[in-house]
Structures are given as C-alpha cells and as structure tokens.
Amino acid sequence: MKFKKFVIGLAIFILTILFIVFVNRTINPRPEYKYCGGYEISPFGQSYNSCSTSYNNALEDFKEKSFFIITVLSMLAIISGVLVKSVAPVSWGLVMAGLALILYIFIANFEEIDKPYRAIISGLALAILIWLAYAKLGDKEAIQETGSSSIPPVSTSAPLPSNKS
C-alpha cells in the first residue's frame, strides 16, 4: 500500500511540474529567432544585428515573465499541498513540485533577474511559507507534562568521578 501512495505522489509531482510549465508556455510563448519581420535572416548584415537585438530583448522579457508566472504557480502548488495535508501523496506531490520549480526558476534565471527582484520575491515566498507552515502545520495540541520521560533523571547525590592522573 505504501508503494501505491509513493507512486501516486510521484505522478502528482511530475504532472504538476508539467502542468505549470505548459501553463507558462501557453500564457507566455517563447520568442522565435528564425524569422524577423517575415523574412528569413542570414547571420550577416544589418538586418541580422537589428533582429538579434530585438530577439534578445524579447527573450529577456520572456524570461522575466516566465520567472513571475512559474514562481506564482509554484507558490500556489505549495500552498495547495499544505492545505491538503490529510491526503499525504497529494500533499507531498504538490509541495515537492512547487519547491522543485521554484529552485529551477531561480537557478535558471539567476543572471537575468535583477538582484532586488530576487531578494524581494524569494523573501516574500519564504515569509508566506513560514506563515503557512506555522498556521497550518504547527502543533495545535498543548504539550502536557506526564511526569514520565524516556531520559532518566540525573542524580545529584552521588559524587562525580574525578580524573586524577
């Protein structure tokens, strides 16, 4: 039975990643370089330079939009996973997929995203996750003293052994 739960969690993990990537590509299609203004370009000449510049600008916009889209969808996956904690495979799959995608998008776009954005977004994501973990996963039950402990008490009446050389 544990194997089935693991496989279901793994399937949810993989499909959540694919879903978020496909949603990103649907909302934010990657720019193509092959054609520029309807004409096929060669790697020489003025049209190549202007197309290269416009492509690089479009690619930079694409990466920035992808960063924000994937970060938001990943955070939603993690939040959903935490909120569905009663079904362990679903929770595990969603949380791990969101975490994997956040790590991927930060590593893949490390140089492209300005430093203040990285700090603000990663800090905001961390704050949300800490609050969510505290609010939803924290122990709600009070710890009661039962008087019994698995650690034996230390006796203070016996003298401590001395190390005389």
C-alpha positions in Angstrom: 0.0 0.0 0.0 2.9 2.4 0.8 4.3 1.8 -2.7 1.0 2.8 -4.3 0.9 6.0 -2.3 4.5 6.8 -3.3 3.8 6.2 -7.0 0.7 8.4 -6.8 2.7 11.2 -5.1 5.4 10.9 -7.7 2.9 11.1 -10.5 1.3 14.2 -9.0 4.8 15.6 -8.6 5.7 15.1 -12.3 2.3 16.1 -13.6 2.2 19.3 -11.5 5.6 20.3 -12.9 4.4 19.6 -16.5 1.1 21.5 -15.9 2.9 24.6 -14.6 5.4 24.6 -17.4 2.6 24.2 -20.0 0.6 26.9 -18.5 3.6 29.2 -18.6 4.2 28.4 -22.3 0.6 29.0 -23.1 0.4 32.3 -21.3 3.9 33.4 -22.3 5.1 31.8 -25.6 8.9 31.8 -26.2 10.0 34.2 -29.0 11.3 32.6 -32.2 14.5 33.7 -33.8 14.2 32.1 -37.2 12.2 34.8 -38.9 12.4 38.6 -38.4 9.6 40.7 -39.9 8.5 37.8 -42.2 11.9 37.5 -43.8 14.4 34.7 -43.2 17.6 36.2 -42.0 21.2 35.4 -42.6 23.9 35.8 -39.9 25.5 38.7 -41.9 24.4 42.2 -42.5 22.4 45.0 -40.8 19.1 43.0 -40.6 20.9 40.3 -38.6 22.1 42.9 -36.0 18.7 44.6 -35.6 16.9 41.2 -35.4 19.4 39.9 -33.0 18.9 42.9 -30.7 15.1 42.7 -30.9 15.2 38.9 -30.3 17.4 39.3 -27.2 15.1 41.9 -25.8 12.1 39.7 -26.5 13.9 36.7 -24.9 14.7 38.8 -21.8 11.0 39.8 -21.5 10.1 36.1 -21.9 12.4 35.0 -19.1 11.2 37.7 -16.7 7.6 36.9 -17.4 8.3 33.1 -17.0 10.1 33.8 -13.7 7.0 35.5 -12.3 4.4 33.1 -13.7 6.3 30.0 -12.6 7.0 31.5 -9.1 3.4 32.3 -8.5 2.1 29.0 -9.8 4.7 27.1 -7.7 3.7 29.0 -4.6 0.1 28.1 -5.3 1.1 24.5 -5.7 3.0 24.5 -2.3 0.1 26.3 -0.6 -2.4 23.8 -2.0 -0.2 20.9 -0.9 0.0 22.3 2.7 -3.8 22.8 2.8 -4.5 19.3 1.6 -2.3 17.7 4.3 -4.9 15.0 5.0 -4.0 13.1 1.8 -0.3 12.6 2.0 0.5 11.6 -1.6 -1.3 14.7 -2.9 0.3 17.0 -0.4 3.8 15.6 -1.0 3.4 15.8 -4.8 2.2 19.4 -4.8 4.7 20.7 -2.3 7.7 19.0 -3.9 6.7 20.1 -7.4 6.3 23.7 -6.3 9.6 23.5 -4.5 11.4 21.9 -7.4 10.1 24.6 -9.8 11.0 27.5 -7.5 14.5 26.1 -7.3 14.7 25.6 -11.1 13.4 29.1 -12.0 15.7 30.8 -9.6 18.7 28.9 -10.8 17.8 29.2 -14.5 17.2 32.9 -14.3 19.8 33.9 -11.8 21.7 36.3 -14.1 18.6 37.7 -15.9 16.5 38.8 -12.9 17.7 41.9 -11.2 19.0 41.4 -7.7 16.3 43.4 -5.9 13.6 41.3 -7.5 15.3 38.0 -6.5 15.6 39.2 -2.9 12.1 40.5 -2.7 10.4 37.6 -4.3 12.4 34.9 -2.5 11.9 36.7 0.8 8.2 37.0 0.1 7.9 33.4 -0.8 9.8 32.4 2.3 7.6 34.6 4.6 4.5 33.1 3.1 5.8 29.5 3.5 6.9 30.1 7.1 3.5 31.7 8.0 1.6 28.8 6.2 3.7 26.2 8.0 3.2 27.8 11.3 -0.6 28.4 10.8 -1.4 25.0 9.2 1.2 22.6 10.3 2.1 23.8 13.8 1.1 21.6 16.7 -2.3 22.8 18.0 -2.3 20.5 21.0 -0.8 21.6 24.2 2.2 19.6 25.4 1.2 18.0 28.7 3.6 17.0 31.3 3.1 13.4 32.1 5.9 13.0 34.6 7.4 10.1 32.7 10.3 10.7 30.4 12.5 8.5 28.3 15.6 10.3 29.6 16.5 9.2 33.2 16.9 11.9 35.8 20.4 12.9 36.8 21.2 12.1 40.4 22.9 14.9 42.3 23.6 13.0 45.4 26.3 10.7 44.0 29.8 12.3 43.7 31.1 12.8 40.2 34.1 10.7 39.2 37.3 12.7 39.2 40.1 12.3 36.7 43.3 12.0 38.8 46.4 11.2 36.9 
